Amino acid sequence: MTQIHVLRAAEPRDVPAIVGLIRELADFEQLSHQVQTTPEKLMPHLFGERPVAECLVAEVDGNVVAFALFFTNFSTFLCQPGLYLEDLYVQPAHRGQGIAKALLQRLGQLAVERGCGRFEWSVLDWNANAIAFYQRMGATVLPDWRICRVTGAALSALAA
């Protein structure tokens, strides 16, 4: 059976499939306990009155098998917008077919088209396969930067 790969902007009908892929990604990263994503919660952030994120999906034979969720950020040093990739995931059965590469290339095209000075993302330090892949795609893994995060009760306390 011939597999047909389609890369496109996500549509509202894709939200349940995207949520399923987010759950698969969380399982892979051993972070399932942190997932609060539901189609009802995700829909307004992608397709509501004031969307804060965008998503690309990849289909094989009509089934969504991969996604890349991203948003615009800003560099004060470059004084330009940037594109930040929050998550990229390809189902294991569809890896090695060029889907992740196609998603990254399309995001790079979007960054250039939109006048972005940077295209950035984070990768877990134990994910050697992903690190090697990203480096082959031209990414530099920045050794001197650490992510700072405030969530939950700590965020409430900070805001008080």
C-alpha positions in Angstrom: 0.0 0.0 0.0 1.4 3.4 -1.0 1.6 5.9 1.9 0.7 9.4 1.0 2.3 12.1 3.1 0.5 15.4 3.5 1.9 18.3 5.5 -0.6 21.1 6.3 -1.8 23.6 8.8 -4.0 22.0 11.5 -7.7 22.5 11.3 -10.3 22.4 14.0 -11.2 18.8 13.0 -7.6 17.8 13.9 -7.7 18.8 17.5 -8.7 15.4 18.9 -5.9 13.7 17.0 -3.4 16.4 18.1 -4.4 15.8 21.7 -3.9 12.1 21.2 -0.4 12.8 19.9 0.4 15.1 22.8 -0.5 12.2 25.1 1.8 9.9 23.2 4.6 12.4 23.4 4.0 12.7 27.2 4.2 9.0 27.5 7.5 8.9 25.6 8.9 11.7 27.8 7.6 10.0 30.9 5.6 13.1 31.7 2.0 11.8 31.4 1.2 12.9 34.9 1.6 16.5 33.8 -0.8 16.4 30.8 -4.0 18.4 31.3 -4.7 18.8 27.6 -8.1 18.1 26.2 -9.7 19.0 22.9 -11.9 21.5 24.7 -8.9 23.2 26.3 -6.7 23.2 23.2 -9.3 24.4 20.7 -9.5 28.1 21.7 -5.7 28.4 21.9 -5.4 27.2 18.3 -8.6 28.4 16.7 -10.4 30.8 19.1 -10.9 34.5 19.0 -7.3 35.2 20.0 -5.2 32.2 19.1 -1.8 32.0 20.9 -0.3 29.0 19.0 -0.4 27.4 15.6 0.1 23.8 14.6 1.2 21.8 11.6 0.1 18.2 11.1 1.4 15.4 8.9 -1.0 12.9 7.5 -0.2 9.4 6.2 -3.0 7.8 4.2 -5.5 10.3 5.7 -4.5 9.8 9.3 -2.7 12.5 11.4 0.5 10.8 12.5 2.6 13.9 13.5 2.3 17.4 14.7 4.4 20.5 15.4 2.9 23.1 17.7 4.6 26.5 17.7 4.1 30.2 18.5 5.7 33.6 18.0 8.2 34.9 20.5 10.4 38.0 20.4 14.2 38.7 20.7 15.0 42.0 22.3 18.6 41.7 21.1 17.7 41.1 17.5 14.6 43.3 17.8 12.8 40.7 15.7 10.1 38.1 16.2 11.1 34.5 16.5 9.4 31.2 16.0 9.4 28.9 19.0 8.6 25.2 18.5 6.9 23.9 21.6 6.5 20.3 20.6 7.2 18.1 17.6 6.1 14.5 17.6 6.0 11.7 15.0 4.4 8.4 15.9 7.0 5.6 16.1 5.6 3.6 13.2 6.1 6.7 10.9 9.6 7.7 11.9 12.4 7.5 9.4 10.2 8.6 6.6 11.2 12.3 6.5 8.2 13.6 8.4 10.1 15.4 11.2 12.5 16.8 8.6 9.6 18.1 6.5 8.0 19.7 9.6 11.2 21.4 10.6 11.8 22.6 7.1 8.3 24.1 6.8 8.7 25.8 10.1 12.0 27.2 8.9 10.2 28.5 5.8 7.5 30.1 8.0 10.2 31.8 10.1 11.9 33.3 7.0 8.6 34.3 5.4 7.5 36.1 8.7 10.8 37.9 9.1 11.9 36.0 12.2 15.4 36.3 13.4 15.4 32.9 15.2 13.8 29.5 15.1 14.2 27.8 18.5 13.1 24.9 20.6 14.2 22.8 23.6 15.2 19.2 23.7 15.5 16.9 26.7 19.2 16.2 27.5 18.6 12.4 27.5 17.1 12.3 24.0 20.3 11.6 22.1 18.5 10.6 18.9 16.6 13.9 18.8 19.7 15.9 19.6 21.7 14.2 16.8 18.8 14.7 14.4 18.5 18.4 15.2 22.2 18.9 14.8 22.1 17.2 11.4 19.3 19.7 10.5 21.7 22.6 11.4 20.6 23.4 14.9 23.0 24.4 17.6 22.3 22.9 21.1 23.1 25.8 23.4 25.1 24.5 26.4 25.0 27.6 28.5 21.3 28.2 28.7 18.8 26.6 31.2 15.0 26.8 31.1 13.4 28.5 34.1 9.8 27.6 34.8 7.2 28.7 37.4 3.9 26.8 37.5 1.0 25.9 39.8 1.3 27.1 43.4 4.7 28.7 42.8 3.1 30.8 40.0 0.3 31.8 42.2 2.7 32.8 44.9 4.8 34.8 42.5 1.8 36.7 41.3 0.5 37.4 44.8 
